[in-house]
Amino acid sequence: MEDSSFFDRMISNLRATSKYYTGYPKDLGPSRIIPFTSEREFVQLLHEGHPVAVACTIKCPFTKHFDKVLEEAAAEFYPHIKFMRVECPKYPGFCITRQRKDYPFIEIFHSPQQAASQGRVADPNITKYAVKVLPFNYDCSTYGFREFFKRHGIRYSDSE
């Protein structure tokens, strides 16, 4: 009997500490994915200085798996990288401006800087910013995000 309890403890410890998918649901705690509510909130999030991974989604069978992957990645890279989900049927304006036809898709926004040329602005209280946007085209997994961040020099942990 004691062997089975030792085995159960060993397996549960392995599941809790494993960084790779083991086939069992992980306890990720509260969701770290920020729901998109407005472009103003999105801009405020960018100004916090962290890269933001934006997932533009629609409801379909594929997004169930996609949502689990996003939850796991958001928990792993929190607080260095923020993850945001945009439900495109609710906020079509934001998704249409991304000019993508394949859903779901992910883009990484980082390094906001005030634009050198403000151009013609109707309201003097409006400030234009330039943001680097990278399309995410790696494997849709926590490992894929990690490799993408390494490749593009985006800090995702304190040890980096």
Secondary structure, 3 states (H helix, E strand, C coil): CHHHHHHHHHHHHHHHHCCCCCCCCCCCCCCCEEECCCHHHHHHHHCCCCCEEEEEECCCHHHHHHHHHHHHHHHHHCCCCEEEEEECCCCHHHHHHCCCCCCCEEEEEEEEEECCCCCCCCCCCCCCEEEEEEECCCCCCHHHHHHHHHHCCCCCCCCC
